[in-house]
Amino acid sequence: MPGGAWLPGSPYFATLVIWASGLAMAEVAHWLRLPRVIGMLLSGPLLANVAGGAAVAGFPPKWGTQMRAGALATIFLRCGLELEFKVRGRLWLFCRLAFLLFVSVSWRSTRGGAGY
């Protein structure tokens, strides 16, 4: 059947649901005057627990490591874009720790580990 790859239960549909829920939760967080990244982070546990994770059941475990690394890079990028330049000087230690976390997760995921 043409287009069957995008039906519910397929890996592509699960990826689309994850992406759309991240964007929707980012807007909800922005509406609540919270950083959008908070909404993106909360969308993961929400999807995993709503209806037993049925919405993302088709997501292949092999894709998880690459998706986590990409999501972590996106989260760090969005966090960096929302910081003010004056505050960034005071948060230099946090930026270094965040970079070390990113490097360690990336290194572990390339070595065949589970990532997080």
N, C-alpha and C positions, 0 to 999 in steps of 0.2 A: 504494500500500500504506500503510495507516495505521500510524504509528509508525516509518516508514522513516527519519525524520530522526535517530533515535537509534541506528541500526545502525552497525557499524564502517565507517570510511571517510567518515562524514559529519562536518560541522563541529561539530555538537553533541556527538557522541561524542568527538571529539578534545579539545574543551574539557573534557568530563567527565574524560577520562584525565589531562589536565594538572592539573586541580584535585585529583583523587584522589591522584595521585603526589606532589604537593606536600604534602598532608596526611600521607601515609604516610612520606615522607622526613623530615618534621618530627618525627614520633614516633620514628623511628629515631635522629635526632640527639639528641632528648631522652633516649632510652634510653642513648645513649653519653655523656650529660652534657655535651652541646654545646648552644648556643642553637638553638632550633627553626628560626630563620630560615636557619641554615646548611644544614639539610636541604632547606628550600624552594628555596634558591638552587642546590643541587646537583641537584635533580630536573630542571631544564631541560636541562643538558648530558647527563644520563643518558638522558632521553627522546629527545634528538636523535641519540644514538649507538647506542642499542639497536635492533638489527634495521634499521639504516639509517633510523630515524625513521618506521617504518611505522605505529606506534601513533598518531602525530599527523599523518600525511600528509594527512588531510582538512581540516586547519586552514587556513582561507583567509588569504592574506597581508594582505588589507585589514583583518582584525580585529587583526592583530599590534600596531599602534600603540596602539589603545585598551586591549588586554589588557596590554601592557607598562606603560602609565601606571597602570592600576589595580593591577597587581602591585607596581609600585614604591611606590605609596602604601601598599599593605598591608604591604610589607616594612618601610617606614619606621615605620609605626604599630606593628607588632609589635616592632621594635627599641626603640622608645621605651617600650613597655610593660614590656620586660624589664630596662630600666636601673633602677638604684637611684637614689633621689633625691639621696643624698649624692654619688654618683659623677657625676651629671648636671652638677653645678656645674663639675667639672674637665673635662668633655667639651663645654663650651659651643662651643669652636671646631669640634669635629667636627659638632655639631648644625647650626651655621651652614653648614658646607661641604655637609652632606647636603641641607639645604634648598636651597642654590644649585644643586646637582646636579639635584634634583627639578624646580626651576623651569626650568632650562635644557633638560632633556629634554622637559618639557611644552611649552615654547615652541617647541622645534624640531619636535616632532611635530605641533603645530597649524599649522605653516608648510609642511607637506607633506614634511618630511624623514623620514628613516628612524628617527628616535628615537635609539636608542643608536648 
